[in-house]
C-alpha cells in the first residue's frame, strides 16, 4: 500500500460526498469521489484503491452490485454506508463481500477510525510471516492462504478472522471478542461475526454444513481446530 492511502468514495449525495471526502483528506488520505455505481465500478477495475467506501443505494448500479463485482477479482477492504437500519439489510451487504458497514447518519470521527482500522489491518505485517496449522498455510506478509496446497481467495476481514482463530486454535472464542480483536469495535452487531464465519466456512470447509475446522460451540462462540477431534 502507498504511504498515502488511496480511498475510493462512492456516494450519490453531493453534500455527503464532499464533506466525507474533505474530512478523510484532512486525515491524510487521498480520496477520489464517484456519484454512481457504474463509474465507480469501471474505475475500480482500472485501478484498485487501498479502501472503498460505498453507499448501498446508488443510481445506475447499487452499492451491493459494485461490492459483488469487486469481490470477484479483488480483496480490497470495502466499507458500506447504509441508511437501512434493519439488521437483515445490513447483513445483506456483508454477504456480498463488504468488510464493514456504517449506518446513516454517522459520526465523521467514527467513519475515519473505521477506515483507518481497515487500512491498518490491510498493511500490517508481523514478525512471524508464515503460520501453518494442519492443512492450512498462511503468509502474513503477502496475505495469502493455502489449504491442502491450493490457494484460496479471502477478503481482508475473512483473512483477519482466520488468522485470529488459527492463533487461538483449540480455544472457544466468543463473538464479542472477535468484534473487539478482529473488527476493533468496543461494541457492535454480533451478527456481523456470524455472516463472516459463514462466508469463511464456505471457503475452507469441504462441507460448510458440517464444519470440521471452524466449529460453533453453542452459547459460547467458535473454536478452530484441525478437524481430527470434530
Protein Blocks (a to p, Z undefined) as FASTA:
>chain_A
ZZbdcdddddfblklmmmmmmmmmmnopacdddfbfklmmmmmmmoccfbdcddfbdghi
afklmmmmmmmmpccdcddddfbfbfklmmmmmmnopabdcdddddfklmmmmmmmmmmm
mmpgcfblbdcehjbccdfklopaceehiacdddfklmmmmmmmmmmgoiacdfklmmmm
mnopabdcfklmmmmmmmmmmmmpmblmlcfklccdehklccddehlmZZ
